[in-house]
Amino acid sequence: MDRAVWTRGAAPPREARVTAGVGPTRAASAIPRREATARAFLALLVEDGRPAASFDEAVDALLDGPRRPSADLAGAAVALGRAVDAVGGVGALPRLGPAILLVTVPAMEWVEPVASASALCLVDPGRRFPRGDGRAGTALVVQADGSSSGHQPDRRNGEVRQALQDGAVVIGVSQDPARLLPRDPVRGAELRIEVEALDPTEVALVVEAVTGAAPRSRLSAAGAALCDPGDLSLAVHAARGGEGSASRLAAIVSAKAGTDRGGPGLEELHGYGAARDWGLSLVLDLRAWLAGGPAAPRWADLESAALLSGPPGVGKTAFAAALARSAGLPLIAGSLAQWQAARDGHLGHTLGAMRAFFDRARRSPCVALVDEIDSFGDRASFPEHSRDYATQVVNALLEHLAGAASREGVVVVGTTNHPGRIDPAILRSGRLERHVRIQPPDAVDLALILRGYLAGALPGLDLRPLAGQLLGATGADAEAVVRRARGLARRAGRDLDAADLAAAAAEAWPPLPASVRRRVAVHEAGHVLAAATIGAGAASLSAAIGAEGGAAWIGAGEGAGPVTEAQLDERLAIMLAGRAAEEAVFGDVTAGAAEDLAAATRLAVAMETHLGFSPRTPLVALPKAATADLLRVPGVAAAVHLRLTAAYGRASGAVRARRAALGRLADALDRQGDIGDAAIRKIIRGSRRRGEPDADR
């Protein structure tokens, strides 16, 4: 018997392949039209046309049953089949070379499997092309996913031209052809094929092709869109069967989506102030956009990118997660450190990992968190030895952030502890244009945060005194206190009680000694008293004492417009009023005013050297430089000291003229731990109504 009769997967004629199926046998008429090309491509994946070496080998092949494609190639073939249908089906493919096909894929993970599937499905062994030397030509597949520095428009063009001269078909495959593929196949493409992410029906077809059994359950549309070839390879296997593979795939995609329903939504968060207001407004817009319809806003009309800044521990990352939960969107997180660690930190690998992050984000609506975005740096301050590398990294980030239209459906949230270190181009309009500052919570919000972390425990306990003790703490600190208190109770073998909370708070945030607390209360009372009585007065006032000291918040209408010299002199007096109050009450001062003195000195230096308020040289504005450097300029230190001395005298006069009010403010602050605007103004007015002496006699 002629051995050549026994073939393993011999290629059928092209006309027969468009109805070929993989998996359980189906009549051609039973195959949905939208699946026909996909099933034909699936069949091509398992055809090699090689004859069996012997009769026994041919029998073994028949007994083994039909060959099955790998899951990643099956996914690529199915997605490619739909894309070919969108351009007119297999009949639209070029039948003779030379020709150029350009295949765009949804993300870099698709480049390699789609390139392999394209070589098998778009140009098969039955359609070879003549070459000038008489040998059969083959297709040249050029793939580029950005993982190599060689993936650039000016590379491999000579190879492409030679392949065309030899009569071959050139197939370019990339998620970003214009930036990554050779220039020639991009500009000379005769047919452009857009491969999209899989839908639930196509995922089920992949599972059927690999396992031989169609699954009963299916992914959601969002889950299918997130599914990439790597997920298919991890989950789909003949040994798992159709349903087992589908179940495993659903679990992998669910974890990948990152939608955490277990934590609080934005509505439940406390202590975020303006950040929470912005987030809740965005959630309403996102819900309207997702709902669609005539009244739905355009994505370009949404404030869909923001920078969250604040000291460590204030909950910037927690805010982004809560925003995603409230909007019903997955959260995906990345950072420059993570992208650099993806392989060896090589520029191409870093840029590739960053591109993969944003490619994944664009596949379905989500919140994309870029943590510690200040680590990208400012191009104006890069050292010479790393300037080229760092500049290209920043430029790549700018491309991914640019324009709401290019990232429709993606809310980008950057976080930082140091907003001043970020390249200004990252923060301009169209990128992270909204800057939301998150400050440590006040006593009221701390009490609410503690209540949230207690999760129903100790419902009758008044948490305000404990919150007052923790002033200056962040939400993360409050969580740590509750966690430590639970540990104390657990090790003691009993339920959590108030004593556990008090002990945990005292351990983490030891209270100030009474004498120190009193001096801090006087110091902060001096600030708010001066702010309320000097000049036009402040817009809003508050003060607090915590375990680490005190703070005063003066709402002076910042950002309302240019300020005058008189207004800045008032600010100097308010800054120095804490020290002045200590001297008025105790007869001496402490080093606790060091930060106030530093801030006042910086402002006074700016007034003398840059803002045009120097009495001697008002039109001279020196270049911005460090305060210490400017103080070395002849005459500047003396002028600054003179201005600060005048401001300190004004502050001393204000606190001594209101000694009764100062004492009452300090008493309230010492007793309560915090005091707000209404209470401050009531105390100042009340001392005058009772006719108590205000002046220091």
Summary of the structure (lengths in Angstrom):
residues: 697
radius of gyration: 34.6
end to end distance: 125.7
largest distance: 125.7
contacts: 2279
relative contact order: 0.06
helix: 55%
strand: 10%
